[in-house]
Amino acid sequence: MSKRIEDIRLVVEVMHDCTAKHECSVLVVEMFGKDKIWEGVVETFTLTGHPKAERCYAWSFADDDAEPRHIAVLEKPPVYSPHTAVRAAIASGQQK
């Protein structure tokens, strides 16, 4: 497992107070019409010990020269895939 994935896994475990196991990596490209508004790799984790979700979608990014930020979105309606997790983060203002 890469250091990036391991770092994200640890963030998921701390944020959601559970155990996370890496499932897969998915490239997500979010478009608005013909404009690309977001592109990145989203990691999918299976959760153990979380009371409301069995899966989490997470990724990291850096704003300019700042420290990397992490986003971790639980799989709960309307989130059911890496793509919908990114859309939810964009809609909530977490991801710009």
N, C-alpha and C positions, 0 to 999 in steps of 0.2 A: 504494500500500500504506500502511495506517495506521501511525502510530508504534508502537502497541501490537503489531501483527503483526510489524513490523520488529524490535522489541525481543525478541520471543519467538523469531523466526528466528535472531537473533544468539546467543541463549542455547542454542538447539538446536545450532548449529554449534560453539560452544565446548564444550558438554557432551559431544558425540558425535564431535568432531574430523572433521567432514565438511562438505559444502556442502548447504544446505537451500533448497528452492524452495517457496513457499507454493502449496498446491493449493486449499484451501477452508476455510470456517469452518462449524462445525456447533453448533447449540444442543443441549446435552445436559441432560436432566432425569433424575436418578437417584432412583427411588422405592424405599421399603421399605414394602410394604403400601400404605397410603394416605398415608404421610408422605414428603414431599420431603426427601431427605437431601443432595442437591447439585444445583445448577443453574449452568451457565456455558457460555461459548463455547469450544469446543476447536478449535484450528487444526491442520490436517493439512499436513504438509510432505513432499515427495519428497526423499529423500536421495541424494547422489552421493558416492561414496568411503567409505561405511561398509561394513565387512566382513561384517556380519551382518543388516542391515536395509535395506529400500528405502524405508521410510516411518516417520514419527514423528508422534505426536499430542502437542500441547503447549498449555498454558494458563498463565495467571498469576492470582494472587489475593493479597489482603492480609489479614493477621490484625490486626484492630483498626486502629491507626495505624501499624503497622510497614511497612517497605519491602515492595514486592510480592515474592512468592515465585513461582518458576517450576517447573512440572512438565513433564517431557518423557519420554514413554513410547515406546519403540521398538515397531514392529509386528513382534512375534515371538509365536508361540503361548504363551499363549491370547489375546493381544491382536491383534485384526484390524479394529478400528473405533474411532472416538472414544468410543463408549459403553463398550466393553470396556477401553479405556485408563483411563477414569475409574474403573471398577470395580476394576481392578488397583491403581490409586493409593490408593483407599479401603482395599482389603484389606491393602495393605502399610503403611498408616499415613501415607503421604506427604500425602494429602488428607484434611482433616477437615471 
